[in-house]
Amino acid sequence: MLEADLTRAIIKALNEIPDTYAFKIHGGPNQAGVSDVICCHEGCFYALEVKLPGKERNISALQARFLYHINEAGGVGILVTSVEQVLEEVIYGNGEGT
């Protein structure tokens, strides 16, 4: 499985949940570090940095800083490695940020 496949599966699962909207951010020269998936669930803002299981250490300093700023601003910025984790963190309310 590629990271892009996991990202698509996460977006699909999130968009099947009522009161939830998720989309992929396609990086560009002015978007370095922006999380892969942006999501709003029942009025709460989430930034999801997607990594394959075992590749969590590959998060860049820019990506980690983006998640930090989202958390500081009152949203939830988290690194995720599976659809199941996303559902647990976002849908079931356990998202605590990184």
C-alpha positions as MATLAB code, in Angstrom:
seq = 'MLEADLTRAIIKALNEIPDTYAFKIHGGPNQAGVSDVICCHEGCFYALEVKLPGKERNISALQARFLYHINEAGGVGILVTSVEQVLEEVIYGNGEGT';
ca = [
       0.000    0.000    0.000;
       1.181    3.479   -0.832;
       0.660    6.538    1.339;
      -1.624    7.926   -1.376;
      -3.812    4.796   -1.114;
      -4.077    5.210    2.653;
      -4.917    8.902    2.248;
      -7.715    8.076   -0.214;
      -9.103    5.401    2.129;
      -9.085    7.862    5.052;
     -10.902   10.543    3.052;
     -13.468    8.017    1.801;
     -14.150    6.732    5.326;
     -14.469   10.233    6.762;
     -16.812   11.452    4.038;
     -19.154    8.529    4.732;
     -19.715    9.852    8.285;
     -22.593   12.316    8.758;
     -21.593   15.895    9.621;
     -18.076   15.317    8.300;
     -16.173   16.753    5.352;
     -12.611   15.788    4.471;
     -10.360   16.586    1.539;
      -6.774   16.180    0.398;
      -4.368   19.066    0.276;
      -2.231   18.858   -2.850;
       1.152   20.325   -1.994;
       2.699   23.133   -3.897;
       5.627   25.483   -3.468;
       3.760   27.609   -0.926;
       2.259   24.703    1.010;
       5.295   22.893    2.407;
       4.401   21.173    5.670;
       0.617   21.469    5.303;
      -1.090   18.244    6.436;
      -2.314   15.726    3.879;
      -5.968   15.748    4.927;
      -8.099   18.574    6.271;
     -11.302   17.544    8.009;
     -14.212   19.143    9.795;
     -16.350   16.863   11.951;
     -19.327   18.285   13.832;
     -17.711   21.731   13.803;
     -14.255   20.598   14.951;
     -11.202   21.223   12.748;
      -8.683   18.431   12.139;
      -5.410   18.383   10.229;
      -4.253   14.822    9.542;
      -0.696   14.040    8.545;
      -0.804   10.599    6.918;
       2.127    8.194    7.169;
       2.305    4.471    6.499;
       2.589    2.279    9.594;
       6.227    2.129   10.650;
       7.050    5.360    8.804;
       5.936    7.775   11.538;
       9.513    8.911   12.053;
       9.497   10.300    8.510;
       7.494   13.353    9.575;
       9.386   16.481    8.567;
      10.057   19.431   10.846;
       7.666   21.538    8.739;
       4.907   18.938    9.055;
       5.397   18.660   12.819;
       5.374   22.448   13.165;
       2.129   22.668   11.164;
       0.463   20.155   13.503;
       1.767   22.106   16.500;
       0.266   25.358   15.209;
      -3.109   23.704   14.547;
      -3.171   22.395   18.118;
      -2.119   25.763   19.514;
      -4.955   27.432   17.584;
      -7.562   25.111   19.118;
      -7.874   22.554   16.339;
      -6.554   19.021   16.392;
      -3.435   18.218   14.410;
      -2.424   14.563   14.463;
      -0.237   12.070   12.670;
      -2.275    9.052   11.569;
      -1.313    5.655   10.173;
      -4.641    3.881    9.564;
      -8.310    4.382    8.844;
      -9.088    2.771   12.194;
      -6.921    5.299   14.021;
      -8.646    8.173   12.221;
     -12.075    6.887   13.202;
     -10.948    6.493   16.809;
      -9.270    9.904   17.003;
     -11.720   11.981   14.979;
     -15.116   10.325   15.020;
     -15.057    8.873   18.524;
     -13.578   12.005   20.074;
     -10.188   10.823   21.270;
      -8.171   13.280   19.173;
      -5.732   14.929   21.530;
      -3.196   16.257   19.048;
       0.507   15.595   18.949;
];
